[in-house]
Amino acid sequence: MSATEREIEHGDEHQVTPLELFFDLVFVFAITQVTSLLTHDPTWGGVLRGTLVLAAIWWAWTGYAWLTSTLNVDEGGVRLVMLAAMGTMLGVALAVPGAFGDDAALFGFAFLVVRVLHLVLYANVPTELLGAVLLVVAAFVGGDARIAIWMLALAIDYVGPAVVALRGWRIAPEHFAERHGLIVLIALGESIIAIGVGAGFDLGAGVISAAALGIVVVSALWWLYFDVAAIFARRRLTQASGVEQAQLARDAYSYLHLPMVAGIALFAFGLETTLHHVGDALHTVPGVALCGGAALYLLAHVAFLVRTTGRVFRRRTLGAIVLIALIPAALVIPALAALSLVAAVCSLVVAYEAIGRRESRYRIRHPEHAG
């Protein structure tokens, strides 16, 4: 049976399988490793390297998201290949802290194997292997040249799907949307881990207060995605078909979910640093990450909703602008106070949408009762 025939046969709606969730556990660890990389190298160079690593890992994951939405991966030899890819992805995740250092070769070769295993199951963009090969090449050069090759590799990866014809690409839209919603949930879980790691064993009043505020922000970020945004996008994706559906899946999910996940990772880094220094002003990079990470998440939401609904969500846009404007203050006031401001802004955006737009929200969440 050809790849196209397998896509047609298994492209119908289906639930996310335990194997897919099992596979995603490695991605959880990879995000944790990116946050760890930022924590141990809280410089702009560290942010650049962490962003490049996250972008590479995300593109590998999203390729498998397309695959599992198209094929039945929970049977036969396909299951074995998925498990092999998961094991290899663990090697990628383990190498994340040293991806630009001593573990560059391990990262590059493991990443290449993950891509090869993907191609075994699902022929996709012709450029898919080129970026992975370049990451192997990058392992054998140093300094700025390594960064430059990484940027070239990722540019090839991300530009590829934007320039190829998407005719024949298929997904199960409900499954595809659910899978991305789960990965956002997993990324938010990294912020919960950051609270635990940052709090440590010295649970004074300041640390407990910071942990509580951290939960407030994470809850607000969860609400903003799952309350109405995910519902809007899923319905639009389900209504589309053919090339239009493939383009919407590529833009709204494969591309625009990355800045959401990046925003969560940056906020988690800023939050963990805050818990370590609740009474001190944050240094520049973690201070920017605390406010800017939440702002990036909101801006990604705005772009996601514009692409799926054609509407600009003004409250989220305004919230992101306020968070960016708060960055100078976050660098001079105690970290706990900066976190309080982030929590206040995110909570106000949620409150306005939940209370000020409650009738519209109810119709969206309960269309069966809409009159």
Stockholm file with secondary structure:
# STOCKHOLM 1.0

chainA/1-371         MSATEREIEHGDEHQVTPLELFFDLVFVFAITQVTSLLTHDPTWGGVLRGTLVLAAIWWAWTGYAWLTSTLNVDEGGVRLVMLAAMGTMLGVALAVPGAFGDDAALFGFAFLVVRVLHLVLYANVPTELLGAVLLVVAAFVGGDARIAIWMLALAIDYVGPAVVALRGWRIAPEHFAERHGLIVLIALGESIIAIGVGAGFDLGAGVISAAALGIVVVSALWWLYFDVAAIFARRRLTQASGVEQAQLARDAYSYLHLPMVAGIALFAFGLETTLHHVGDALHTVPGVALCGGAALYLLAHVAFLVRTTGRVFRRRTLGAIVLIALIPAALVIPALAALSLVAAVCSLVVAYEAIGRRESRYRIRHPEHAG
#=GR chainA/1-371 SS CCHHHHHHHHCSCCCCCHHHHHHHHHHHHHHHHHHHHHHHCCSHHHHHHHHHHHHHHHHHHHHHHHHHHHSCCSSHHHHHHHHHHHHHHHHHHHHGGGTTTTTHHHHHHHHHHHHHHHHHHCCCCTTHHHHHHHHHHHTTSCHHHHHHHHHHHHHHHHHHHHHSCCTTCCCCHHHHHHHHHHHHHHHHHHHHHHHHHHHTTCCCHHHHHHHHHHHHHHHHHHHHIIIIIHHHHHHHHHHCCHHHHHHHIIIIIIITHHHHHHHHHHHHHHHHHHHHCTTSBCCHHHHHHHHHHHHHHHHHHHHHHHHHHSCCCHHHHHHHHHHHHTHHHHTTSBHHHHHHHHHHHHHHHHHIIIIITHHHHHHHHCGGGCC
#=GC SS_cons         CCHHHHHHHHCSCCCCCHHHHHHHHHHHHHHHHHHHHHHHCCSHHHHHHHHHHHHHHHHHHHHHHHHHHHSCCSSHHHHHHHHHHHHHHHHHHHHGGGTTTTTHHHHHHHHHHHHHHHHHHCCCCTTHHHHHHHHHHHTTSCHHHHHHHHHHHHHHHHHHHHHSCCTTCCCCHHHHHHHHHHHHHHHHHHHHHHHHHHHTTCCCHHHHHHHHHHHHHHHHHHHHIIIIIHHHHHHHHHHCCHHHHHHHIIIIIIITHHHHHHHHHHHHHHHHHHHHCTTSBCCHHHHHHHHHHHHHHHHHHHHHHHHHHSCCCHHHHHHHHHHHHTHHHHTTSBHHHHHHHHHHHHHHHHHIIIIITHHHHHHHHCGGGCC
//
